[in-house]
Amino acid sequence: SSGLPLDVGVETPESAAQIIAAHRDLGLSNGLLITVPVPEADALSDDSAEAAILKAVAEAEANDLHGKDVTPYLLERIVALTDGTAQRANTALLINNARTAAQIAVALAKLS
């Protein structure tokens, strides 16, 4: 959960494909953003994620890290602080994104 409001929510790749097709047919120039959640079985709890992020950020600040050094440090520390759960969640998210994108592409091709 991002806590951000959605303009539209869809439950199937076919519904997403219909929105993409309509957007294209209307000749709209704005973008569409399709987000997919981490699969429930692989999700990191909000409390665990928030605690690890806050601790890692505080450590980065205490170590006076800046610029390009911050992101790799935070990612490594968050994985360590969550005993690898954050990395498993991110990997599951990448796989779920690719799977969903493929399903949407197939559904969109069927509309053409």
WODAKA-V196033 format. One record per residue. RES is the residue in one small letter. OMEGA is omega in degrees with one decimal (none if undefined). Layout:
# WODAKA-V196033
res=<RES;RES>
omega=<OMEGA;OMEGA>
This chain:
# WODAKA-V196033
res=<s;s;g;l;p;l;d;v;g;v;e;t;p;e;s;a;a;q;i;i;a;a;h;r;d;l;g;l;s;n;g;l;l;i;t;v;p;v;p;e;a;d;a;l;s;d;d;s;a;e;a;a;i;l;k;a;v;a;e;a;e;a;n;d;l;h;g;k;d;v;t;p;y;l;l;e;r;i;v;a;l;t;d;g;t;a;q;r;a;n;t;a;l;l;i;n;n;a;r;t;a;a;q;i;a;v;a;l;a;k;l;s>
omega=<179.2;-174.6;-179.8;179.2;177.0;172.0;-177.5;173.6;177.4;-177.1;-176.4;174.6;179.1;177.7;178.0;179.2;178.6;178.0;178.8;179.9;179.2;178.3;179.3;-179.2;179.4;179.4;-179.2;-176.5;178.5;-179.2;173.8;177.8;178.3;179.9;-177.0;-178.7;168.9;176.1;-175.0;-176.4;-176.8;-174.4;174.3;-179.2;179.1;-178.0;179.8;179.6;-177.8;179.9;-179.8;180.0;-179.6;179.9;-179.2;178.5;178.8;178.2;178.7;178.5;179.4;178.3;176.7;177.7;-178.8;172.1;-172.9;179.8;-173.2;-173.9;179.8;178.3;-178.6;-179.3;179.7;-177.9;-179.9;175.7;-179.6;-177.3;179.6;-179.1;176.4;-178.2;-179.8;179.1;177.3;178.9;179.6;178.0;178.4;177.8;178.7;179.2;-179.9;176.3;-179.1;178.8;-178.3;178.0;178.6;179.1;177.7;179.1;178.6;179.8;179.2;177.9;179.7;179.9;-175.1;none>
